[in-house]
Every structure is written in structure tokens, then in C-alpha cells.
Amino acid sequence: MPFLPDLATAALYAVVVFLLVLGLLIVFVEAVRTSQLVALLITDFVVAGIFVLAGEYGMSLLSLAVAASFISNQAFEWLTTR
């Protein structure tokens, strides 16, 4: 039985996770190096794939929300330091 069976609820949780992680990154982390970002994204996509294979689509959305927040943080840093 999936941990988050309703995809609409999982999507709302993913939005909350995205905003929380992005807020923490912007406030407490100066910058994430590109090599660390690539390693984190590869790991996060592998974890999301494992969740999908296990039937945990909601947890996969949460995992992808974390990846999206790191990408958004990188874009924010790039745009503000030009």
C-alpha cells in the first residue's frame, strides 16, 4: 500500500517541501557547487526512480520537489550574482 496514495495530496506536499527546502537553501546556504549539485541531482533521480518502481508515486514527487528546489536555488544564485 502506497504511503501517499492520493496524487493530489502528494502534489500539495511536494509544493510545501519545495518551498521549505528552497527557503532553507536561500537563507542558510551561500552556494552549492556545480559538482555537488550534479551528484545530488543524480542521486535524487535514482531515488525517485526507485520509489516509482516500488509503486510510491507520491514519495517520488516529494523527491523530485527536493531536486527542483536545488535547481531553483542554483538559478537564483546565478541570476543574483551576475
C-alpha positions in Angstrom: 0.0 0.0 0.0 1.5 3.4 -1.0 2.5 5.8 1.7 0.8 8.7 -0.1 -2.0 7.1 -2.2 -3.7 10.3 -3.4 -1.6 12.1 -6.0 -3.3 15.4 -5.4 -2.3 15.3 -1.8 1.2 14.3 -2.7 1.4 17.2 -5.2 0.4 19.6 -2.4 3.0 18.1 -0.1 5.6 18.4 -2.9 4.9 22.1 -3.2 5.3 22.5 0.5 8.6 20.5 0.5 9.8 22.5 -2.5 9.2 25.9 -0.8 10.6 24.8 2.6 13.8 23.4 1.1 14.2 26.4 -1.2 13.7 28.8 1.7 16.3 26.9 3.8 18.8 26.9 0.9 18.4 30.6 0.2 18.6 31.6 3.9 21.3 29.3 5.2 23.4 28.1 2.2 25.5 30.6 0.3 26.0 28.5 -2.8 26.0 24.9 -3.9 28.9 23.9 -6.1 28.0 22.6 -9.5 29.7 19.3 -8.9 27.8 18.8 -5.7 24.6 19.8 -7.5 25.1 17.2 -10.3 25.8 14.5 -7.7 22.8 15.4 -5.7 20.5 15.5 -8.8 21.7 12.1 -10.0 21.1 10.6 -6.5 17.7 12.3 -6.3 16.6 11.0 -9.7 17.7 7.5 -8.8 15.8 7.6 -5.5 12.7 8.9 -7.4 13.0 6.1 -9.9 13.3 3.5 -7.1 10.2 5.0 -5.5 8.3 4.7 -8.8 9.4 1.1 -9.3 8.1 0.4 -5.7 4.8 2.0 -6.5 5.3 5.0 -4.3 4.4 7.8 -6.8 3.7 10.3 -4.0 7.1 9.9 -2.4 8.7 10.2 -5.9 7.0 13.6 -6.2 8.5 14.7 -2.9 11.9 13.5 -4.0 11.6 15.4 -7.3 10.5 18.5 -5.3 13.8 18.5 -3.5 15.6 18.3 -6.8 13.6 21.2 -8.2 14.4 23.3 -5.2 18.1 22.8 -5.6 17.8 23.7 -9.3 15.8 26.8 -8.4 18.4 27.8 -5.8 21.2 27.4 -8.4 19.2 29.5 -10.9 18.6 32.1 -8.2 22.2 32.3 -7.3 23.3 32.6 -10.9 20.8 35.4 -11.6 21.7 37.4 -8.5 25.5 37.2 -8.8 25.8 38.4 -12.4 
